[in-house]
């Protein structure tokens, strides 16, 4: 990845693994425990707790983790959704739900969340072609939010200098940089099909509106014994090891398997 983008940072593939799509096909994050020890946590359609599913939250997205807390993005299965939900699981196993009521013009999609390195702000996004990402105070960890769940309002927007399409996952690699996976195969916005995008912020998030510069840094691999349509999914950057993980659901009857590619910056 990156050979055709000499001006952009180059990520070198270091390996890959196969995961079952039902338990891993929506996203991945590294959870750092306070007492030491890291866990690579996967999410898939089978990861939705029954108590959440019966509320009508039928889709789970690409999660993130900060300080041992796990943040899951949920999407409503209602015919005309009016909200989206973020669920926080604490290191002790308690869970709290934060519901965001859609603002005018906002789409109901909730494919991912990404928590800033200072743990105070959370980025999410919508579907389709967008010129922005959303900023929220991080549920539970930002003191502006309730400690036991409740409502969650938008704090600001990252205004992008280039439109992006079908973003499935993002993660922070630094306080001023996000890496995001696009499921766009059209090559109408960027040279690559299923492009991996770097978004460089004008500064660390403070909650208000800010800007982001978008760069296509390469294509996410599409490799399978089956032919058909692949689906790009979650992104994880482990700040401790410098490992980047990218998920791609294989096509056709191979769709029961998700390939997780690992990269290091070279």
Secondary structure per residue as TSV (DSSP state, phi and psi in degrees):
chain	resnum	aa	ss	phi	psi
A	1	X	-	360.0	134.8
A	2	X	-	106.4	-13.8
A	3	X	T	-60.1	-31.8
A	4	X	T	-88.8	7.2
A	5	X	-	-133.5	67.1
A	6	X	T	-60.7	-28.9
A	7	X	T	-80.6	-11.9
A	8	X	S	-100.2	157.4
A	9	X	-	-57.4	143.9
A	10	X	-	-104.1	127.6
A	11	X	E	-106.2	127.4
A	12	X	E	-101.5	126.9
A	13	X	E	-66.3	132.8
A	14	X	E	-114.3	-7.8
A	15	X	E	163.6	-178.5
A	16	X	E	-156.0	159.8
A	17	X	E	-144.0	164.1
A	18	X	E	-111.2	135.2
A	19	X	E	-128.4	150.4
A	20	X	E	-69.9	129.2
A	21	X	H	-61.8	-36.6
A	22	X	H	-59.1	-35.3
A	23	X	H	-104.4	-5.5
A	24	X	H	-142.0	-1.3
A	25	X	S	-80.3	0.9
A	26	X	S	-107.2	-22.4
A	27	X	E	175.1	174.2
A	28	X	E	-154.3	145.5
A	29	X	E	-152.4	154.0
A	30	X	E	-97.7	125.3
A	31	X	E	-101.9	120.9
A	32	X	E	-98.1	114.6
A	33	X	-	-78.7	146.0
A	34	X	T	-60.2	-36.1
A	35	X	T	-86.7	8.0
A	36	X	S	98.8	158.2
A	37	X	-	94.8	126.3
A	38	X	E	-111.9	146.8
A	39	X	E	-127.7	129.4
A	40	X	E	-86.0	114.5
A	41	X	E	-105.7	127.3
A	42	X	E	-106.9	154.1
A	43	X	E	-131.5	140.2
A	44	X	-	-147.3	-176.7
A	45	X	G	-57.8	-30.7
A	46	X	G	-78.7	-0.4
A	47	X	G	-88.0	-7.8
A	48	X	S	-75.9	119.8
A	49	X	-	-62.8	148.4
A	50	X	H	-58.7	-37.9
A	51	X	H	-63.5	-27.6
A	52	X	H	-83.1	-40.8
A	53	X	H	-61.8	-40.7
A	54	X	T	-70.3	-16.0
A	55	X	T	-79.4	-9.4
A	56	X	T	102.1	5.0
A	57	X	E	-88.7	98.2
A	58	X	E	-103.7	-2.6
A	59	X	E	-133.9	130.2
A	60	X	E	-109.2	141.5
A	61	X	-	-106.1	-163.5
A	62	X	B	-75.0	119.0
A	63	X	-	-85.9	176.6
A	64	X	E	-142.4	167.4
A	65	X	E	-139.0	145.8
A	66	X	E	-149.4	132.3
A	67	X	T	55.4	30.8
A	68	X	T	85.6	-7.0
A	69	X	E	-87.3	144.8
A	70	X	E	-113.4	134.6
A	71	X	E	-118.2	118.5
A	72	X	E	-110.7	140.8
A	73	X	E	-102.1	125.5
A	74	X	E	-119.3	145.0
A	75	X	E	-120.5	142.0
A	76	X	E	-79.2	146.1
A	77	X	-	-97.0	9.0
A	78	X	S	-66.2	157.8
A	79	X	T	-68.4	-32.7
A	80	X	T	-135.4	78.9
A	81	X	-	-62.6	145.8
A	82	X	-	-120.3	3.0
A	83	X	E	-156.7	168.5
A	84	X	E	-136.8	164.3
A	85	X	E	-135.1	142.8
A	86	X	E	-119.5	128.4
A	87	X	E	-112.6	128.4
A	88	X	E	-107.5	130.4
A	89	X	E	-113.0	123.9
A	90	X	-	-80.0	165.4
A	91	X	T	-58.2	-26.0
A	92	X	T	-85.3	-5.5
A	93	X	S	100.6	-1.4
A	94	X	-	-74.8	148.2
A	95	X	E	-127.3	142.0
A	96	X	E	-134.5	141.6
A	97	X	E	-111.2	134.3
A	98	X	E	-122.2	120.4
A	99	X	E	-105.8	128.0
A	100	X	E	-104.4	121.7
A	101	X	E	-81.4	128.3
A	102	X	-	-60.2	137.4
A	103	X	-	-90.7	169.1
A	104	X	T	-55.6	127.8
A	105	X	T	85.1	-6.4
A	106	X	-	-81.8	137.0
A	107	X	-	-83.0	155.1
A	108	X	-	-79.6	-11.8
A	109	X	-	-61.2	145.6
A	110	X	-	-145.8	75.4
A	111	X	-	-82.4	-20.3
A	112	X	B	-164.0	166.2
A	113	X	E	-141.2	152.1
A	114	X	E	-141.3	123.9
A	115	X	E	-96.1	133.8
A	116	X	-	-64.2	153.5
A	117	X	T	-57.9	-25.4
A	118	X	T	-85.1	1.3
A	119	X	S	69.1	6.9
A	120	X	S	-93.0	-18.5
A	121	X	E	-132.8	146.7
A	122	X	E	-126.6	130.0
A	123	X	E	-103.4	139.4
A	124	X	E	-142.8	-179.5
A	125	X	-	-155.3	173.6
A	126	X	-	-106.5	-165.2
A	127	X	S	-112.8	172.9
A	128	X	S	74.6	-161.1
A	129	X	E	-88.3	122.5
A	130	X	E	-130.2	151.8
A	131	X	E	-111.9	15.8
A	132	X	E	-156.7	161.3
A	133	X	E	-119.3	162.1
A	134	X	E	-100.3	149.0
A	135	X	E	-121.5	130.6
A	136	X	E	-124.8	156.1
A	137	X	E	-65.6	138.4
A	138	X	-	-64.6	121.6
A	139	X	T	-55.4	135.9
A	140	X	T	75.2	-45.1
A	141	X	T	-82.4	-27.7
A	142	X	S	-87.6	125.0
A	143	X	T	-62.9	-11.4
A	144	X	T	-74.7	-11.0
A	145	X	S	-103.3	158.6
A	146	X	-	-67.6	144.4
A	147	X	T	-78.8	-2.1
A	148	X	T	-131.5	23.7
A	149	X	-	90.4	176.2
A	150	X	E	137.4	-147.3
A	151	X	E	-86.1	155.4
A	152	X	-	-139.5	120.2
A	153	X	-	-102.3	151.5
A	154	X	E	-60.1	142.7
A	155	X	E	-103.1	-35.4
A	156	X	E	-176.1	-173.3
A	157	X	E	-130.5	146.5
A	158	X	E	-94.1	108.7
A	159	X	E	-83.4	118.1
A	160	X	E	-89.4	144.4
A	161	X	E	-85.4	0.4
A	162	X	E	-149.8	134.2
A	163	X	E	-63.5	151.6
A	164	X	E	-126.3	160.3
A	165	X	E	-134.0	133.8
A	166	X	-	50.2	59.3
A	167	X	E	-76.0	122.9
A	168	X	E	-100.6	-24.4
A	169	X	E	-164.6	149.9
A	170	X	E	-143.5	157.6
A	171	X	E	-152.2	150.1
A	172	X	E	-78.1	134.5
A	173	X	E	-102.4	-15.7
A	174	X	E	-160.9	178.7
A	175	X	T	-65.1	-17.6
A	176	X	T	-124.0	17.2
A	177	X	E	-144.7	135.0
A	178	X	E	-118.2	145.6
A	179	X	E	-112.6	129.0
A	180	X	E	-130.6	145.5
A	181	X	E	-102.9	127.4
A	182	X	E	-106.1	136.4
A	183	X	-	-91.8	17.7
A	184	X	-	-82.9	120.4
A	185	X	-	-102.6	2.2
A	186	X	S	-75.4	-24.1
A	187	X	-	58.3	21.2
A	188	X	S	-82.9	-26.6
A	189	X	S	-99.6	-33.2
A	190	X	S	-138.2	159.8
A	191	X	S	-64.6	-28.3
A	192	X	S	-96.1	144.2
A	193	X	T	-79.1	140.5
A	194	X	T	52.0	58.0
A	195	X	E	-74.5	144.9
A	196	X	E	-91.2	126.2
A	197	X	E	-114.5	138.0
A	198	X	E	-102.5	130.7
A	199	X	E	-118.4	112.2
A	200	X	E	-98.5	118.9
A	201	X	E	-82.8	156.4
A	202	X	S	-72.4	-15.1
A	203	X	S	-179.9	171.6
A	204	X	S	-58.9	147.7
A	205	X	-	-64.6	140.5
A	206	X	-	-124.5	1.0
A	207	X	S	106.7	-28.2
A	208	X	S	-87.6	179.9
A	209	X	-	-61.5	144.7
A	210	X	E	-148.8	-177.8
A	211	X	E	-122.3	156.3
A	212	X	E	-139.1	135.0
A	213	X	E	-97.2	126.2
A	214	X	E	-102.2	132.4
A	215	X	E	-131.8	133.1
A	216	X	E	-80.5	116.6
A	217	X	E	-108.6	9.7
A	218	X	E	142.1	170.5
A	219	X	E	-95.2	136.9
A	220	X	-	-72.4	132.7
A	221	X	-	-59.5	146.4
A	222	X	-	-125.1	93.3
A	223	X	-	-131.6	125.4
A	224	X	-	-166.9	157.2
A	225	X	S	-77.1	-13.7
A	226	X	S	-97.1	151.0
A	227	X	-	-105.7	156.0
A	228	X	S	135.4	-158.2
A	229	X	-	-92.7	121.8
A	230	X	-	-83.5	165.0
A	231	X	E	-135.3	115.8
A	232	X	E	-71.4	140.7
A	233	X	E	-131.9	-119.2
A	234	X	E	-78.9	162.2
A	235	X	E	-132.3	136.8
A	236	X	E	-138.1	134.2
A	237	X	E	-120.5	118.8
A	238	X	E	-90.6	107.5
A	239	X	T	-65.8	-24.5
A	240	X	T	-73.0	-43.6
A	241	X	T	-101.3	-15.1
A	242	X	T	76.1	16.7
A	243	X	E	-88.5	129.4
A	244	X	E	-103.0	132.0
A	245	X	E	-116.4	136.8
A	246	X	E	-129.7	136.9
A	247	X	E	-108.8	139.3
A	248	X	E	-138.4	118.0
A	249	X	E	-76.0	131.1
A	250	X	-	-72.8	160.3
A	251	X	-	-86.3	166.4
A	252	X	G	54.6	-137.5
A	253	X	G	-69.4	-11.8
A	254	X	G	-83.3	0.7
A	255	X	G	-65.4	-9.7
A	256	X	G	-72.1	-8.1
A	257	X	E	-120.6	136.3
A	258	X	E	-113.6	130.4
A	259	X	E	-90.7	130.7
A	260	X	E	-110.4	112.7
A	261	X	E	-94.4	141.5
A	262	X	E	-114.6	144.8
A	263	X	E	-139.1	155.2
A	264	X	E	-128.6	145.4
A	265	X	E	-72.9	131.0
A	266	X	-	-114.8	360.0
